[in-house]
Amino acid sequence: MRLSLAVPLVAVALLAACGKVADLKPAPGQSLPVKPMLARSTPTAADLLTPPPNAHPERVDELMKKSEPRAQDPFDLPPPSGGAAPALPAGSDPYAVTNDTGPATPK
């Protein structure tokens, strides 16, 4: 019973021991990416690893203080034909689409 408890503890200790040891650097023989065209200077490794502000937007917890009716939407209009579906174009086959799942047969 104690052995089953010791194994996860050892695993957690080993996992904690493999943390960051030094700053990140390019691999030997490699260099950082070139300067972006509109940038003023070449970004460092720390700059490249720092997320931009839009990656973590601030949360807005603004509570609604009082209920207000919505303003009328000028684009929320009924269809001009009174709500009926548009008719099919002339010459179209209303039964061209089927729900058959069998093999297709060429015409």
Buried (B, 14 or more C-beta within 10 A) or exposed (E): EEEEEEEEEEEEEEEEEEEEEEEEEEEEEEEEEEEEEEEEEEBEEEEEEEEEEEEEEEEEEEEEEEEEEEEEEEEEEEEEEEEEEEEEEEEEEEEEEEEEEEEEEEE
